């Protein structure tokens, strides 16, 4: 399973999650994107990004809060992948 970055990330420029990711699967730190995204096929589900996120925006896919479920599809679609 992958992790999903949700709404609290929008507008933040903190990249602590990128720095701790052992497989470099979090993208957008050097882009002009509104938020960061986790590449679902590259994520190894280690969870290090969850603890590093200063705005509590990262969740295991199966634990994304209901109000942010749309971010699951947004994350997959960002990488031209079909959402689950």
Buried (B, 14 or more C-beta within 10 A) or exposed (E): EBBBBBBBBBEBEBBBBBEBBEEEBBBBEEEEEEBBBBBBEBBEEEEBBBEBBEBEBBBBBEEBEEEBEEBBBBBBEBBEEEEE
